[in-house]
Amino acid sequence: MAYPLQQKGTYTSERYLSLERWNSFWYQIHEVGRLQPKNVLEIGVGNGVVAYTLKQMGIALSSFDFDPGNKPDYVGDVSKINTYRLPAFDLVLACQVFEHITYDDFLRSLTALKDVCNRHLVISLPYTARGAVKFSSSLTFRPFFRKFSWARIFILWPKKWKYDGVHHWEIGARNTPLRKVLADIKNNGWDIKRHYPVKENLYHYFIICEKRSS
């Protein structure tokens, strides 16, 4: 399936580079760092903030994108990534990417990525605000206790998602509730190690996966 290209400047606009998104960048870097991969494949070039930081941390990083104009290391369709001649990577990073393709192509991508990923897959996806109530809080007890934080999302009025010109689907919609997304990831050969909303950006939801041993 062909998908529209992002307009030039999208990833460097002030609207895109919100404080909430910078928090999400931190979580991407944090999750990759704690898993200690030697090499990483990033799906979607974006603005390069995370890639630059990971490289400065000494991680060998390559990029994969369907738009050659973004100058990735590899160009192609992520749902067919196993048909290209790519090496295997310790970790695949795909953040705020899969909502831009159909849910069926997302599922195909999960299967295809197993051929180029040795161990971990780090995903973040948008969690819909339609019909949702979201809460987050942080408390700091000093000097003896660590900061306590929590975040919760409740879908009170689930609405069926319709393509809005940018996103084909989002977590929490009536046709793609969180439990379905998690179950489909597991059914495609991945074990979910943890999943959570970003408390500073409740629109982004992280799912940390490990390839299941055959």
C-alpha positions in Angstrom: 0.0 0.0 0.0 1.3 3.5 -0.9 1.3 6.1 1.8 1.6 9.9 1.5 4.9 11.6 2.3 5.2 13.9 5.2 5.5 17.6 4.3 9.0 19.1 4.5 9.6 20.7 7.8 7.0 18.7 9.7 9.5 17.3 12.2 11.2 20.5 12.9 8.2 22.8 13.4 7.6 24.4 16.8 4.3 22.6 17.0 5.8 19.2 16.5 8.7 19.9 18.9 6.5 20.4 21.9 7.7 19.9 25.5 5.6 16.7 25.6 7.4 15.3 22.6 10.8 16.1 24.0 9.8 14.0 27.0 8.9 11.1 24.6 12.4 11.5 23.1 13.9 10.9 26.5 11.9 7.7 27.0 13.1 6.4 23.6 16.7 7.0 24.6 16.1 5.6 28.1 14.5 2.4 26.9 17.2 1.7 24.3 20.0 2.6 26.8 18.7 0.2 29.5 18.6 -2.7 27.0 22.2 -2.1 26.0 22.1 -3.1 22.3 25.3 -2.9 20.3 23.3 -1.9 17.2 19.9 -0.4 16.5 17.6 -0.1 13.5 15.4 2.9 13.7 12.2 2.8 11.7 11.3 6.3 10.4 14.0 8.9 10.3 12.0 11.8 11.8 14.1 14.7 12.9 17.1 12.7 14.0 17.2 13.9 17.6 17.1 10.4 19.1 19.4 8.9 16.4 22.0 11.6 17.1 21.9 11.0 20.8 22.1 7.2 20.5 25.1 7.5 18.3 26.8 9.8 20.8 26.2 7.1 23.3 28.3 4.7 21.2 25.5 2.7 19.7 25.7 1.8 16.0 22.5 3.1 14.5 21.0 2.5 11.1 17.7 3.9 9.7 14.9 2.5 7.6 12.3 4.7 5.9 9.9 4.5 2.9 10.8 8.0 1.8 14.2 8.3 0.1 14.0 12.0 0.5 14.7 11.4 4.3 18.1 9.8 3.3 17.8 6.7 5.4 20.3 3.9 5.3 17.7 1.6 3.9 14.6 2.5 1.9 11.5 0.3 1.7 8.1 -0.8 3.0 8.4 -1.8 6.7 5.7 -4.5 6.2 8.0 -6.2 3.8 11.3 -5.4 5.6 12.2 -9.1 5.6 12.4 -9.1 1.8 15.3 -6.7 1.7 18.9 -7.6 2.3 19.3 -6.1 5.8 21.6 -7.4 8.5 20.2 -8.4 11.9 20.0 -5.8 14.7 20.0 -6.3 18.4 17.1 -3.8 18.7 14.5 -2.2 16.5 13.1 1.2 17.5 9.8 2.2 15.9 8.3 5.2 17.7 5.2 7.1 16.5 5.5 5.2 13.1 2.9 2.4 12.9 -0.1 4.6 13.2 0.8 6.0 9.8 0.1 2.7 8.1 -3.0 0.5 8.3 -3.5 -1.9 11.2 -3.1 -4.8 8.9 0.2 -3.5 7.6 1.2 -3.0 11.3 0.6 -6.7 11.9 2.5 -7.7 8.8 5.4 -5.5 10.0 5.5 -7.3 13.4 6.0 -10.6 11.6 8.5 -9.2 9.1 10.6 -7.5 11.7 11.4 -10.8 13.4 13.8 -11.5 10.5 15.9 -8.4 11.1 15.7 -8.2 14.9 17.8 -10.4 17.2 16.1 -9.5 20.4 14.2 -6.3 21.3 11.6 -4.2 19.7 10.7 -0.8 21.2 7.4 0.7 20.0 5.5 3.8 20.9 2.0 4.5 19.6 -0.5 7.3 20.0 -3.2 6.6 22.6 -6.4 8.3 21.5 -7.9 11.2 23.3 -11.3 10.5 21.8 -13.6 9.3 24.6 -10.7 9.0 27.0 -10.0 10.5 30.4 -6.3 10.7 31.3 -4.6 11.3 34.7 -1.0 11.6 35.8 0.6 12.7 39.0 4.1 13.0 40.6 5.1 13.3 44.3 8.6 13.9 45.6 9.5 12.9 49.2 12.9 14.2 50.2 15.5 13.5 51.2 15.1 9.7 51.8 12.6 8.6 49.1 12.6 8.5 45.4 10.0 10.4 43.3 6.7 8.6 43.0 4.8 8.9 39.7 1.8 7.3 38.2 -0.4 7.6 35.0 -3.7 6.1 34.2 -5.9 6.2 31.1 -9.6 5.4 31.1 -11.7 4.9 27.9 -15.2 5.9 28.9 -16.7 6.5 25.5 -14.8 4.4 23.0 -15.2 5.7 19.5 -14.5 3.9 16.2 -11.4 5.3 14.6 -11.6 6.6 11.0 -8.6 7.7 9.0 -8.0 11.4 9.7 -5.6 12.0 6.9 -2.6 11.3 9.1 -3.3 8.4 11.4 -4.9 5.2 10.2 -5.5 4.0 13.8 -4.7 4.8 17.4 -4.7 2.7 20.6 -7.9 3.1 22.6 -10.3 3.4 19.7 -13.2 1.0 19.6 -11.7 -1.0 16.8 -8.2 -1.1 18.3 -8.4 -1.2 22.2 -5.2 -1.6 24.1 -6.0 -5.3 25.0 -6.3 -6.1 21.2 -3.1 -4.4 20.3 -1.2 -6.2 23.0 -2.7 -9.5 22.1 -1.9 -9.1 18.4 1.7 -8.2 19.2 2.0 -11.4 21.3 0.3 -13.5 18.5 2.9 -12.2 16.1 5.8 -13.8 18.0 6.7 -11.1 20.6 6.7 -11.3 24.4 5.8 -8.0 26.0 8.2 -7.1 28.8 6.4 -3.9 29.9 4.1 -1.3 28.6 3.0 2.1 29.9 1.9 5.6 29.0 4.4 8.4 29.2 3.3 10.3 32.3 4.5 13.6 30.8 2.8 12.9 27.5 -0.2 10.7 27.9 -0.8 10.7 24.1 2.3 8.4 23.7 2.2 4.8 24.9 5.3 2.6 25.0 5.4 -1.2 24.5 8.7 -3.0 25.1 8.9 -6.4 23.3 11.3 -9.3 23.2 11.4 -11.7 20.3 10.1 -15.1 21.4 12.4 -18.0 21.0 11.3 -20.5 18.4 
